[in-house]
Amino acid sequence: MVSKKTMLANLLLAFVSVNTVLDYGESSYSGISDYHANIRRMASVKASFISRNGVPPISHSFSTTPVLTGSRVYHATDYGADPSGKLDSTDALEQAISDAFRSQVEGHLIQGVADLGGAQLHLDGGTFKISRPLRLPKIRGGNFMILCGSLTASPDFPTDRHLIELLPSSSSFSYEDVTLKDLMIDSNFRGGGIAIVNSLRTIIDNCYISHFVTNGILIQGGHETYVRNTFIGQHINAGGDRREKDFSGIGINIKGNDNAVTDVVIFSASIGILIQGQANMLTGIHCYNKATGWGGTGIYIQAPGFTQTRIANSYFDFTGIVAEDPVQLHITGSFFLGNAFVLLKSLKGVAFGINIVDNMFSGDYTGVPTVQLDQSNSPFTKIEQVVVDRNNARGMVLKSTVARGSIWRNGTTWTVDFSRALLFPNLIKHVQYTLHAGASFPRHILRNASGNRVTVETELPTSATLHVAVDQSTVGYT
């Protein structure tokens, strides 16, 4: 005869089983991880009840490779990845990515790139150690995301690689609409953080990238990679780091066109952002990486003769901007602190289509100019449509391409010296002046405009005030 205790146990187990199945069936999103979690919870309840009543628990085993049952969310732990970061999880994560790339739906993105239907590798807040880069499969695909967790490089991670790499197997676009979101990337001083190569419409959002020795983020070729709401630093600090003079590496290395970096903080690196492509947009950047005094640069634009870079509403904290032979460069609405300045570097003497306007500069009253020229390789000789104006400075020497001045004297010559105010030496392309002589009507002439000095002369001695406006920029017409 069945005992009352056994009957009670069977009834309770039946209740738990039905409740779990109903709970799973009523889920608004029936992911495979939810299913496994419910099964494990039911088995745990069953085991604990039976063990209390003297019956040994029955062991259960589950495959580490789940079968797709409608969900395209692949959880790292379902593949045996260790969320504690103690064991190497490279193989498990690669298998999860591989399975995600097999979840294609009908249709494609750009021609030849399969639509993965929004597949996700979900890290579920775990920390996973990897010993080699996580690379997307050679299958061409897109509409895929890796999110919500931490990746850290093992002590034997390759020093010349990145923890996550989008490296296509051919010159054509292999990946489109790939998103890396809510990730912490710790390169453990073994290599770089993220490499995006020849990919289309990639998003890096809300990531924290640290301890790199090469690049925090590398963007090479491709089109329209967007980096936003991200923190990047070789060493984790909040400024005033005693190791600052030894900072190395590049926060974001852009070797391509048409990319955007928005609301990003780079708090330690030798170069905050290195740009070697065209038509890139940077806005809301805060650079306090290695200071200029230690040899660092906030943004270095290394695209001479074909720059087409726009920098807006950014904050340069003791580290500034360098641009080589800039052609179409726009810097506006930004704040330069701690003697930070803009440096135009001549390689072949070209400066064309430059706007440095509506910025604020703050220094320590040691005579540092706001905008400077490096003509050690070659003097600037091809200067056209360069406007440096409407900036303000406190504790620094304000430089501009336009200036106004006045002088009163009684005599035959009046000279106004603009050499301290004007950016380019010995270059005044346009002069406007007014000689205010009271009741007299002297004949006068512009006698000289060289050396950034303007001289006006009258025929007869006169008591008068000379008002002058000069401009170093002009528009060429053919």
C-alpha positions as CSV (number, residue, x, y, z in Angstrom):
1,M,0.0,0.0,0.0
2,V,1.3,3.4,-0.9
3,S,2.1,5.5,2.2
4,K,0.5,8.9,2.8
5,K,4.0,10.5,2.7
6,T,4.6,9.0,-0.8
7,M,1.2,10.2,-2.0
8,L,1.9,13.7,-0.7
9,A,5.3,13.7,-2.5
10,N,3.7,12.6,-5.8
11,L,1.0,15.3,-5.5
12,L,3.5,18.0,-4.8
13,L,5.7,17.0,-7.7
14,A,2.8,17.0,-10.0
15,F,1.8,20.5,-8.9
16,V,5.3,21.8,-9.4
17,S,5.5,20.2,-12.8
18,V,2.2,21.7,-14.0
19,N,3.0,25.1,-12.5
20,T,6.3,25.2,-14.2
21,V,5.0,24.2,-17.6
22,L,2.2,26.7,-17.3
23,D,4.6,29.4,-16.2
24,Y,6.8,28.6,-19.2
25,G,3.8,28.5,-21.6
26,E,2.5,31.9,-20.4
27,S,5.8,33.6,-20.9
28,S,5.6,36.6,-23.3
29,Y,8.9,35.6,-24.8
30,S,9.6,31.9,-24.9
31,G,13.5,32.0,-25.1
32,I,15.4,28.7,-24.8
33,S,17.2,30.0,-21.7
34,D,13.9,30.5,-19.9
35,Y,12.9,26.9,-20.7
36,H,16.2,25.5,-19.3
37,A,15.9,27.7,-16.2
38,N,12.4,26.5,-15.5
39,I,13.4,22.9,-15.9
40,R,16.4,23.3,-13.6
41,R,14.2,25.0,-11.0
42,M,11.7,22.2,-11.1
43,A,14.4,19.6,-10.8
44,S,15.9,21.5,-7.8
45,V,12.6,21.6,-6.0
46,K,12.0,17.9,-6.7
47,A,15.5,16.9,-5.5
48,S,15.3,18.9,-2.3
49,F,11.8,17.5,-1.4
50,I,12.8,13.9,-2.1
51,S,16.1,14.2,-0.2
52,R,14.2,15.3,2.9
53,N,12.1,12.2,2.7
54,G,15.0,9.7,2.5
55,V,14.9,9.1,-1.3
56,P,18.2,9.8,-3.2
57,P,17.9,12.5,-5.9
58,I,18.0,11.6,-9.5
59,S,20.8,13.3,-11.5
60,H,19.9,15.1,-14.7
61,S,22.2,16.2,-17.6
62,F,21.5,18.6,-20.4
63,S,23.3,19.3,-23.6
64,T,25.5,22.4,-23.6
65,T,24.3,23.2,-27.1
66,P,20.7,24.2,-27.0
67,V,18.3,23.7,-29.9
68,L,16.7,26.8,-31.4
69,T,13.0,26.8,-30.5
70,G,11.9,30.1,-31.8
71,S,14.2,32.5,-29.9
72,R,17.3,34.0,-31.4
73,V,18.8,35.0,-28.1
74,Y,21.8,32.8,-27.4
75,H,23.0,32.8,-23.8
76,A,26.7,32.3,-23.1
77,T,26.1,30.2,-20.0
78,D,23.9,27.7,-22.0
79,Y,27.1,26.8,-24.0
80,G,29.1,26.2,-20.9
81,A,30.8,29.6,-20.7
82,D,32.1,30.4,-17.2
83,P,30.5,33.7,-16.0
84,S,32.9,34.0,-13.1
85,G,35.8,34.7,-15.4
86,K,38.0,31.9,-13.8
87,L,37.9,29.4,-16.7
88,D,38.5,30.1,-20.4
89,S,35.2,30.7,-22.3
90,T,36.5,31.2,-25.8
91,D,35.2,28.0,-27.3
92,A,31.8,28.3,-25.8
93,L,31.4,31.9,-26.9
94,E,32.6,31.1,-30.4
95,Q,30.1,28.3,-30.6
96,A,27.2,30.6,-29.6
97,I,28.2,33.1,-32.2
98,S,28.4,30.4,-34.8
99,D,24.9,29.2,-34.0
100,A,23.6,32.7,-34.1
101,F,25.0,33.1,-37.6
102,R,23.0,30.0,-38.7
103,S,19.7,31.6,-37.7
104,Q,19.2,33.4,-40.9
105,V,15.8,34.6,-42.0
106,E,14.4,35.1,-45.5
107,G,15.9,38.1,-47.1
108,H,19.1,40.1,-46.7
109,L,20.6,43.5,-45.9
110,I,23.0,44.9,-48.4
111,Q,23.4,42.4,-51.3
112,G,25.0,39.2,-50.2
113,V,24.7,39.9,-46.4
114,A,22.2,37.6,-44.8
115,D,19.6,38.9,-42.3
116,L,20.1,37.1,-38.9
117,G,16.7,38.3,-37.7
118,G,18.0,40.2,-34.7
119,A,20.1,37.3,-33.2
120,Q,21.8,38.1,-30.0
121,L,24.7,36.7,-28.0
122,H,23.6,37.6,-24.4
123,L,26.3,37.6,-21.7
124,D,23.7,38.0,-18.9
125,G,26.0,40.2,-16.8
126,G,28.8,37.6,-16.6
127,T,32.5,38.1,-16.8
128,F,34.1,35.8,-19.4
129,K,37.9,35.2,-19.9
130,I,39.0,34.6,-23.5
131,S,42.4,33.6,-24.8
132,R,42.0,34.6,-28.5
133,P,39.8,37.1,-30.3
134,L,36.1,36.6,-30.7
135,R,35.7,36.7,-34.4
136,L,32.4,36.6,-36.4
137,P,32.2,33.6,-38.7
138,K,33.2,33.9,-42.4
139,I,29.5,33.7,-43.2
140,R,28.3,37.1,-44.4
141,G,25.6,38.3,-42.0
142,G,24.0,41.2,-40.1
143,N,21.3,42.3,-37.8
144,F,23.2,40.8,-34.8
145,M,24.1,42.0,-31.3
146,I,26.6,41.1,-28.5
147,L,25.5,42.6,-25.2
148,C,25.3,42.9,-21.5
149,G,28.5,41.5,-19.9
150,S,32.3,41.7,-19.6
151,L,35.1,40.2,-21.6
152,T,38.7,40.0,-20.3
153,A,41.8,38.9,-22.0
154,S,43.7,35.9,-20.5
155,P,47.4,36.3,-19.7
156,D,48.3,34.5,-23.0
157,F,46.0,36.6,-25.2
158,P,47.9,37.7,-28.4
159,T,49.4,41.2,-28.0
160,D,48.6,42.3,-31.5
161,R,44.9,41.4,-31.6
162,H,41.6,42.8,-30.3
163,L,39.1,41.0,-28.0
164,I,36.3,41.4,-30.5
165,E,37.1,41.5,-34.2
166,L,34.9,42.0,-37.2
167,L,37.4,40.9,-39.9
168,P,35.9,40.0,-43.2
169,S,37.4,37.3,-45.4
170,S,37.2,39.4,-48.5
171,S,37.3,43.1,-49.6
172,S,33.5,43.2,-49.9
173,F,31.3,44.0,-47.0
174,S,30.8,40.9,-44.9
175,Y,28.9,42.4,-41.9
176,E,26.2,45.0,-41.6
177,D,24.1,46.2,-38.6
178,V,26.2,44.6,-36.0
179,T,25.8,46.1,-32.5
180,L,28.2,45.8,-29.5
181,K,26.3,47.2,-26.5
182,D,26.6,47.4,-22.8
183,L,30.0,45.7,-22.7
184,M,33.0,46.1,-20.5
185,I,36.2,45.2,-22.5
186,D,39.4,44.6,-20.4
187,S,42.4,44.0,-22.7
188,N,44.6,43.2,-19.7
189,F,47.5,45.0,-21.4
190,R,47.7,42.3,-24.0
191,G,46.3,44.0,-27.1
192,G,43.3,46.1,-28.2
193,G,39.6,46.3,-27.4
194,I,37.4,46.2,-30.6
195,A,38.4,46.0,-34.3
196,I,35.8,46.9,-36.9
197,V,37.3,46.2,-40.4
198,N,35.4,46.8,-43.7
199,S,32.0,46.5,-42.1
200,L,28.9,48.5,-42.8
201,R,26.7,50.4,-40.3
202,T,28.2,49.1,-37.1
203,I,27.3,50.4,-33.6
204,I,29.4,50.5,-30.5
205,D,27.1,51.7,-27.7
206,N,27.6,52.2,-23.9
207,C,30.9,50.3,-23.7
208,Y,33.8,50.6,-21.3
209,I,37.1,49.7,-22.8
210,S,40.3,49.6,-20.7
211,H,43.8,48.3,-20.3
212,F,44.6,48.2,-24.1
213,V,48.2,48.7,-25.4
214,T,47.3,49.3,-29.1
215,N,43.8,50.6,-29.8
216,G,40.8,50.9,-27.7
217,I,38.7,50.8,-30.9
218,L,40.1,50.3,-34.4
219,I,37.8,51.4,-37.3
220,Q,39.4,50.5,-40.7
221,G,37.7,50.8,-44.0
222,G,34.0,50.1,-44.1
223,H,31.3,52.7,-43.8
224,E,29.4,54.4,-41.0
225,T,30.6,53.0,-37.8
226,Y,29.0,54.9,-34.9
227,V,30.6,55.0,-31.5
228,R,28.5,56.6,-28.7
229,N,28.1,56.8,-24.9
230,T,31.4,55.0,-24.4
231,F,34.4,55.3,-21.9
232,I,37.9,54.5,-23.1
233,G,41.1,54.5,-21.0
234,Q,44.3,52.6,-21.0
235,H,44.6,53.1,-17.2
236,I,41.5,53.6,-15.1
237,N,41.7,57.0,-13.4
238,A,39.9,60.3,-13.0
239,G,42.8,62.5,-13.9
240,G,46.0,63.4,-12.1
241,D,47.5,59.9,-12.7
242,R,51.2,59.7,-11.8
243,R,51.7,57.3,-14.8
244,E,50.4,59.9,-17.3
245,K,53.7,60.5,-19.0
246,D,53.9,56.8,-19.8
247,F,50.4,56.5,-21.3
248,S,50.5,54.8,-24.7
249,G,48.1,53.5,-27.3
250,I,45.3,55.1,-29.2
251,G,41.8,55.5,-27.8
252,I,40.0,55.4,-31.2
253,N,41.9,54.8,-34.4
254,I,39.8,55.8,-37.4
255,K,41.2,54.7,-40.8
256,G,38.0,55.2,-42.8
257,N,35.4,57.6,-44.0
258,D,31.9,58.7,-42.9
259,N,32.1,57.6,-39.2
260,A,30.7,59.3,-36.1
261,V,31.9,59.5,-32.5
262,T,29.4,61.0,-30.1
263,D,29.4,61.5,-26.3
264,V,32.6,59.6,-25.7
265,V,35.2,60.1,-22.9
266,I,38.8,59.2,-23.4
267,F,40.5,59.4,-20.1
268,S,43.9,57.8,-20.7
269,A,45.9,57.1,-23.9
270,S,48.7,58.7,-25.8
271,I,46.4,59.9,-28.5
272,G,42.7,60.2,-27.8
273,I,41.4,59.9,-31.4
274,L,43.6,59.4,-34.5
275,I,41.8,60.2,-37.7
276,Q,43.2,59.0,-41.0
277,G,40.1,59.1,-43.1
278,Q,37.6,61.7,-44.5
279,A,34.2,63.0,-43.7
280,N,34.2,61.9,-40.0
281,M,32.1,63.7,-37.4
282,L,33.1,64.1,-33.7
283,T,30.8,65.7,-31.2
284,G,30.5,65.7,-27.4
285,I,34.1,64.3,-27.0
286,H,35.9,64.7,-23.6
287,C,39.6,64.1,-23.9
288,Y,41.8,64.1,-20.9
289,N,44.3,61.5,-22.0
290,K,48.0,62.3,-22.0
291,A,48.5,66.0,-21.7
292,T,50.2,68.1,-24.4
293,G,53.0,68.8,-21.9
294,W,53.8,65.1,-21.8
295,G,53.6,64.7,-25.5
296,G,50.0,63.6,-25.8
297,T,47.3,64.7,-28.3
298,G,43.5,64.8,-27.8
299,I,42.6,64.5,-31.5
300,Y,45.2,64.0,-34.2
301,I,44.0,64.5,-37.8
302,Q,46.4,62.7,-40.1
303,A,44.6,63.2,-43.4
304,P,46.7,65.9,-45.1
305,G,45.1,67.6,-48.1
306,F,41.8,65.9,-47.8
307,T,40.6,66.3,-44.2
308,Q,36.8,66.9,-44.2
309,T,36.6,66.5,-40.5
310,R,34.0,68.2,-38.2
311,I,34.6,68.6,-34.4
312,A,31.8,70.2,-32.4
313,N,30.8,70.7,-28.8
314,S,33.8,68.9,-27.3
315,Y,36.0,69.4,-24.2
316,F,39.8,69.2,-24.5
317,D,41.3,69.0,-21.0
318,F,45.1,69.8,-21.1
319,T,45.3,68.1,-24.5
320,G,44.4,69.7,-27.9
321,I,44.0,69.1,-31.6
322,V,46.6,68.6,-34.3
323,A,45.8,68.7,-38.0
324,E,48.2,68.1,-40.9
325,D,47.8,70.2,-44.0
326,P,44.1,70.6,-43.2
327,V,41.6,70.9,-46.1
328,Q,38.0,71.5,-44.9
329,L,38.3,71.3,-41.2
330,H,35.6,72.6,-38.8
331,I,36.2,73.1,-35.1
332,T,33.4,74.8,-33.2
333,G,31.6,75.2,-29.9
334,S,34.4,73.5,-27.9
335,F,36.2,74.2,-24.7
336,F,40.0,74.0,-24.4
337,L,41.3,73.9,-20.7
338,G,44.8,74.1,-19.3
339,N,46.6,75.8,-22.2
340,A,45.1,73.3,-24.7
341,F,45.3,74.6,-28.2
342,V,44.8,73.9,-31.9
343,L,47.9,73.2,-34.0
344,L,47.9,73.4,-37.8
345,K,50.9,71.4,-39.0
346,S,52.3,72.1,-42.5
347,L,53.6,69.2,-44.6
348,K,53.2,70.8,-48.1
349,G,52.1,74.2,-47.0
350,V,48.3,73.7,-47.5
351,A,45.6,75.3,-45.4
352,F,42.2,75.5,-47.1
353,G,38.6,75.8,-45.9
354,I,39.3,75.9,-42.2
355,N,36.7,77.2,-39.7
356,I,37.9,77.5,-36.0
357,V,35.0,79.5,-34.6
358,D,33.0,80.1,-31.4
359,N,35.4,78.2,-29.0
360,M,36.5,79.0,-25.5
361,F,40.2,78.7,-24.3
362,S,41.4,78.9,-20.7
363,G,45.1,78.9,-19.6
364,D,47.5,79.9,-16.9
365,Y,48.6,83.3,-18.3
366,T,52.0,82.0,-19.5
367,G,51.5,83.4,-23.1
368,V,50.3,80.2,-24.9
369,P,48.5,81.0,-28.2
370,T,45.1,79.5,-28.7
371,V,45.8,78.5,-32.3
372,Q,49.4,77.7,-33.4
373,L,51.4,76.8,-36.6
374,D,54.0,74.1,-37.0
375,Q,56.0,75.2,-40.1
376,S,59.1,73.1,-39.3
377,N,58.6,71.0,-42.5
378,S,57.4,73.7,-44.8
379,P,55.9,77.2,-44.5
380,F,52.2,77.6,-45.2
381,T,52.0,79.0,-48.7
382,K,48.6,77.9,-50.0
383,I,46.2,79.7,-47.6
384,E,42.6,80.2,-48.6
385,Q,39.2,80.4,-46.9
386,V,40.7,80.1,-43.5
387,V,38.5,81.7,-40.7
388,V,39.7,81.8,-37.1
389,D,37.3,84.1,-35.4
390,R,34.7,84.7,-32.6
391,N,36.7,82.7,-30.1
392,N,37.4,83.9,-26.6
393,A,40.4,83.3,-24.3
394,R,41.2,83.7,-20.6
395,G,44.9,83.4,-19.7
396,M,46.0,82.6,-23.3
397,V,46.9,84.7,-26.3
398,L,44.0,84.9,-28.7
399,K,44.9,84.2,-32.3
400,S,42.7,85.1,-35.3
401,T,42.6,85.6,-39.0
402,V,40.7,88.9,-38.6
403,A,41.5,91.8,-36.4
404,R,40.6,95.4,-35.7
405,G,42.6,98.2,-34.2
406,S,42.8,102.0,-33.7
407,I,45.5,104.5,-33.0
408,W,45.5,108.3,-32.4
409,R,48.4,110.6,-33.1
410,N,49.4,114.0,-34.5
411,G,51.6,113.6,-37.5
412,T,51.8,112.2,-41.0
413,T,52.0,108.5,-40.4
414,W,49.8,106.1,-38.4
415,T,50.8,102.4,-37.9
416,V,48.7,99.6,-36.3
417,D,50.6,96.4,-35.4
418,F,48.5,93.2,-35.6
419,S,51.4,90.8,-35.3
420,R,50.3,89.6,-31.8
421,A,46.7,89.0,-32.9
422,L,47.0,87.5,-36.4
423,L,47.6,83.8,-36.9
424,F,49.7,83.7,-40.1
425,P,52.9,85.8,-40.0
426,N,53.3,88.5,-42.6
427,L,49.9,87.9,-44.3
428,I,47.2,90.5,-44.7
429,K,45.1,89.9,-47.7
430,H,42.4,92.6,-47.1
431,V,42.5,96.0,-45.3
432,Q,39.7,98.5,-44.5
433,Y,40.6,101.7,-42.8
434,T,39.0,105.0,-41.7
435,L,41.0,108.1,-40.9
436,H,39.0,110.3,-38.5
437,A,40.6,113.8,-38.7
438,G,37.9,116.0,-37.2
439,A,37.5,119.4,-39.0
440,S,40.4,118.9,-41.5
441,F,40.2,117.0,-44.8
442,P,43.7,115.6,-45.3
443,R,44.6,113.5,-48.3
444,H,45.8,110.1,-47.2
445,I,46.9,106.7,-48.6
446,L,47.5,103.1,-47.4
447,R,51.3,103.1,-47.5
448,N,52.1,99.6,-46.2
449,A,50.5,96.3,-45.0
450,S,53.5,94.0,-44.5
451,G,54.7,92.1,-41.4
452,N,51.1,92.2,-40.2
453,R,51.4,96.0,-39.7
454,V,49.3,98.5,-41.5
455,T,50.6,102.0,-42.2
456,V,48.6,105.0,-43.4
457,E,50.2,108.3,-44.4
458,T,48.8,111.8,-44.9
459,E,50.1,114.6,-47.1
460,L,50.2,117.1,-44.3
461,P,50.6,116.8,-40.5
462,T,47.2,116.1,-38.9
463,S,45.7,115.2,-35.6
464,A,43.6,112.1,-36.3
465,T,42.5,108.6,-35.3
466,L,43.1,105.7,-37.6
467,H,40.6,102.7,-37.4
468,V,41.7,99.5,-39.3
469,A,40.2,96.1,-40.0
470,V,42.3,93.4,-41.5
471,D,41.6,89.9,-42.8
472,Q,44.1,87.1,-43.6
473,S,41.5,85.0,-45.5
474,T,40.2,85.5,-49.0
475,V,38.2,83.5,-51.6
476,G,40.0,82.7,-54.8
477,Y,38.0,82.9,-58.1
478,T,39.0,81.3,-61.4
